[in-house]
Amino acid sequence: MFKLEARAEASRAMRYASPAIAVALMVVVGMLVFSALGKDPVEGFRVFFLNPVRDLNAITELLLKATPLMLIAVGLAVGFRANVWNIGAEGQFLMGAVAATGVALAFQSSESRLILPAMVVAGAIGGALWAALPALLKTKFNANEILTSLMLVYIAQLTVSWLVFGPWKDPAGFNFPQTEMFSDAALLPILIEGTRLNFAFVIALGVLVVGYVFMQRSFAGFKMRVAGESEAAARYAGFSAVGMIWVGLLAGGAAAGIAGMAEVAGPAGQLTDKLSIGYGFAAIIVAFVGRLNPIGIFFASLLMALLYIGGEQAQQYLSLPSSISKVFQGMLLFFLLGSDVFIQYRLRRTAKAT
Amino acid sequence: MDTIVTSMLFATIVAGTPLIITALGELVTERSGVLNLGAEGIMAVGAIAAFAVAHDSHSTWAGVAAGMAAGAAMSLIFAVVTLTLMANQVASGLALSIFGVGLSAFIGKPYESGTMLAVPSVRIPVLADIPVIGPAVFDQQSLVYLSWALFAGVFWFLYRSRAGLVLRAVGESPTSAHSIGYPVIRIRYLATIFGGAMAGVGGAFLSVFYTPLWVEGMVAGRGWIALALVVFATWRPVRVLVGAYLFGGVMITQLFLQGSGAQIDIPSQFLSSLPYWATIIVLVIISRNVQTIRLNSPVSLGQPYRPD
C-alpha cells in the first residue's frame, strides 16, 4: 500500500513537472480513447497532435487560435492569483466583440486609421464593463462572483443573438444571423501574407508582457499573490480586498474584451451568433495549466489551441465529433489538478499492506 | 382563465423539478463540506446517458438509472481529485463542468436527431379532481412525485436521522468529527457521490421526461442555477423547494410571454434572459446579509481536509 506523506517543503521541480505529467497522461488516455472508438491510435495521434503543426500554414493557424486564449488567460490569472474567480470570460469576450462591432459599424464608410485602435479600446471597455457587474455585486452585496459572472455569460449570448437577429442584421445577408462584413479599415492587418495570422497576436504578446510585469514585478501584483495564498496574512497587512476584487475582475474582463475584438476584426470579420467556440472557458484551463504565470500561459495556450485544431482534424479525417477537443481539454485540467498533489506531498510505501 | 392558471402551475412544477433534484443533491454534498461546482457538467452527462439508454432500450427507468450512474461516476472523479488528492475544489468543479459539457456533446452527436415518446403522466385519483390545482399538481409525470419523495427523504435524513447529524458535523468541523472517530473522507465521498447521482437524475429528467430529446447545450445553465439555489436556500431543503418553483415560475412566465406573441414588443432574447437575471438578483438579495450566509453555510465548505 502507498500513503501520501507531506513534504517538508513544496517541490519546485514537481511544480513544473506536473503540467508535463498531465499532458503525457492526456496523450496516453487519448490514444486509449481512440482505440476504444475503433480508430488506430497511432493514426489518431498523428491526426490529432501532429497535423496541427505539420507546416508553416498550420502553425500560423495554431497561433491564430492561441491568440484569444493567451489574452483571456493572462487577464484571468490576475484574478485567480487572488482567489477572485471570474469564470464569465466567455461573456466578457462576447461583450468586447459587441462593443468593437458597434464602433466598426458606426464608421463603416470611414477609412481612418484610428478605427482599429478605437475598436481595441471599445473591446476592452465592453469586456471590463461586463466584468464590473460581478465586481460591484461582490464588493457591495457579497454576491458570489462565480455564479454572477457565469449567469452573465448566458445573458451576453442572448444579447449577441438579439443584435445579429435584430437591429444589426445585415440587410443583404440573406437573413443569416450576422452583421455586415467590416470595412478594410476595421480589420486587423495580416502578419504573414497568405495566412490568417493577424496583428492580434502581437497585441497578445504585449498583454503577456504587461501581465508579467504586473504580476511578477509590481507591488500590486505582489499584494494579490499574498491574498491568494493567505487571506489572513493579506488582511493583517492591510491590503484592500475590495480593490483586489475590482482589479482581478476588470483585468480579466478587459483582456477578454480585447480578445473578442480581435475575433470580430480578425478571422470572423463580422459579428455572428457563433463567434466563440468556448474560448472563455478554455482560457480557464490555459490559466491553470500555465501555472497562472504569463510565460506558462503562452505555452499552455499553444497546447490548448492544438487541442482545438486537433479536434477539427479528427472530425475531418477520423469522422469523430469535433467536441472531442473539449473532452481532451477537460481531461488535461483534471490530470493537472490531480498530479499537483505531488507538489505538497509524496508517495511513501507503508510497511505493511492493510 | 382557470385553464391558464392550471397550465402555468403545471409547467412551473415541471420546470422546477430538475432544479429540485439537482439542488437537493448538491445541498447534501455541501452540507458535508464539499463544494462541487460541476453540477452543470454532471447534468449534461446525466442527460445524454439517460437519453441514449432510454432511446436504445425503450425503457424510461433504464434511462433514469443510466443518468444516475453517469452522474455518480462523474462525481466520483471529482471526489478522487479533491478528497483523496486534495486538489482545489473550485478549480476541480470548474474542470468537471467543462469536461462534462464537452463529453456530453461528444457522446450525444449520434443522438441529436433521435426522438422518443413522451413519458405519460400519472393521474392520482380524487386529488386530481380538485379544481384548478388538481390537474396541475396531481396529474404529473412519475419523476415529479419522486422529487417530492426525495425532498422528504433529504429533510428526514438531515434533521431526523443520526447519519444526517454526523454528515452535518463533518461539514461544520471535520477535525472534531474525525477526533470522535467518524470517517470524514468516506462520509464526504458518499455525500459527493449522492450529489452527483442526483444531478445525473436532474439531467435525465430534462432529456427523458421534459423535452424528450437531446440537444447539445440543453442544460443551459440549470446546473449553475441549482448551485445558486443552494445559496439562496441558505442550505435548507425547504427553501430549495420554494426557490426551485420560484425559478420554474420565472422560466415559465417568460415562455408564456413569448408564446402569447403579438401583444408585447419585447425581443424574445430579453425574455429568455429573465431566469439568469433572476438568479443574479436573488443571489444579491440573499448574500447582502453577510451574517445570514455566515451563520448558515457549512463552516468547512470548500476546504480540503486531511486526517493526520
HADDOCK unambig.tbl for C-alpha pairs under 7 A between the chains (distance, minus, plus):
assign (segid A and resid 137 and name CA) (segid B and resid 284 and name CA) 6.77 0.50 0.50
assign (segid A and resid 141 and name CA) (segid B and resid 284 and name CA) 5.83 0.50 0.50
assign (segid A and resid 141 and name CA) (segid B and resid 287 and name CA) 6.24 0.50 0.50
assign (segid A and resid 141 and name CA) (segid B and resid 288 and name CA) 4.39 0.50 0.50
assign (segid A and resid 142 and name CA) (segid B and resid 287 and name CA) 5.53 0.50 0.50
assign (segid A and resid 142 and name CA) (segid B and resid 288 and name CA) 5.74 0.50 0.50
assign (segid A and resid 142 and name CA) (segid B and resid 290 and name CA) 6.92 0.50 0.50
assign (segid A and resid 143 and name CA) (segid B and resid 283 and name CA) 5.87 0.50 0.50
assign (segid A and resid 143 and name CA) (segid B and resid 284 and name CA) 5.20 0.50 0.50
assign (segid A and resid 143 and name CA) (segid B and resid 287 and name CA) 5.34 0.50 0.50
assign (segid A and resid 147 and name CA) (segid B and resid 224 and name CA) 6.81 0.50 0.50
assign (segid A and resid 147 and name CA) (segid B and resid 228 and name CA) 6.72 0.50 0.50
assign (segid A and resid 148 and name CA) (segid B and resid 280 and name CA) 5.62 0.50 0.50
assign (segid A and resid 151 and name CA) (segid B and resid 276 and name CA) 5.42 0.50 0.50
assign (segid A and resid 155 and name CA) (segid B and resid 273 and name CA) 5.51 0.50 0.50
assign (segid A and resid 155 and name CA) (segid B and resid 276 and name CA) 6.89 0.50 0.50
assign (segid A and resid 158 and name CA) (segid B and resid 269 and name CA) 5.34 0.50 0.50
assign (segid A and resid 158 and name CA) (segid B and resid 273 and name CA) 6.75 0.50 0.50
assign (segid A and resid 159 and name CA) (segid B and resid 269 and name CA) 6.81 0.50 0.50
assign (segid A and resid 162 and name CA) (segid B and resid 269 and name CA) 5.81 0.50 0.50
assign (segid A and resid 321 and name CA) (segid B and resid 106 and name CA) 5.93 0.50 0.50
assign (segid A and resid 321 and name CA) (segid B and resid 109 and name CA) 6.78 0.50 0.50
assign (segid A and resid 323 and name CA) (segid B and resid 102 and name CA) 5.90 0.50 0.50
assign (segid A and resid 323 and name CA) (segid B and resid 105 and name CA) 6.13 0.50 0.50
assign (segid A and resid 323 and name CA) (segid B and resid 106 and name CA) 5.21 0.50 0.50
assign (segid A and resid 324 and name CA) (segid B and resid 106 and name CA) 5.78 0.50 0.50
assign (segid A and resid 326 and name CA) (segid B and resid 99 and name CA) 6.51 0.50 0.50
assign (segid A and resid 326 and name CA) (segid B and resid 102 and name CA) 4.74 0.50 0.50
assign (segid A and resid 327 and name CA) (segid B and resid 99 and name CA) 5.50 0.50 0.50
assign (segid A and resid 327 and name CA) (segid B and resid 102 and name CA) 5.20 0.50 0.50
assign (segid A and resid 327 and name CA) (segid B and resid 103 and name CA) 5.26 0.50 0.50
assign (segid A and resid 330 and name CA) (segid B and resid 95 and name CA) 5.72 0.50 0.50
assign (segid A and resid 330 and name CA) (segid B and resid 98 and name CA) 5.79 0.50 0.50
assign (segid A and resid 330 and name CA) (segid B and resid 99 and name CA) 4.12 0.50 0.50
assign (segid A and resid 331 and name CA) (segid B and resid 99 and name CA) 6.61 0.50 0.50
assign (segid A and resid 333 and name CA) (segid B and resid 95 and name CA) 6.17 0.50 0.50
assign (segid A and resid 334 and name CA) (segid B and resid 92 and name CA) 6.82 0.50 0.50
assign (segid A and resid 334 and name CA) (segid B and resid 95 and name CA) 6.41 0.50 0.50
assign (segid A and resid 337 and name CA) (segid B and resid 87 and name CA) 5.75 0.50 0.50
assign (segid A and resid 337 and name CA) (segid B and resid 92 and name CA) 6.96 0.50 0.50
assign (segid A and resid 338 and name CA) (segid B and resid 81 and name CA) 5.37 0.50 0.50
assign (segid A and resid 338 and name CA) (segid B and resid 85 and name CA) 6.02 0.50 0.50
assign (segid A and resid 338 and name CA) (segid B and resid 87 and name CA) 6.40 0.50 0.50
assign (segid A and resid 341 and name CA) (segid B and resid 85 and name CA) 5.61 0.50 0.50
assign (segid A and resid 341 and name CA) (segid B and resid 86 and name CA) 6.60 0.50 0.50
assign (segid A and resid 341 and name CA) (segid B and resid 87 and name CA) 6.57 0.50 0.50
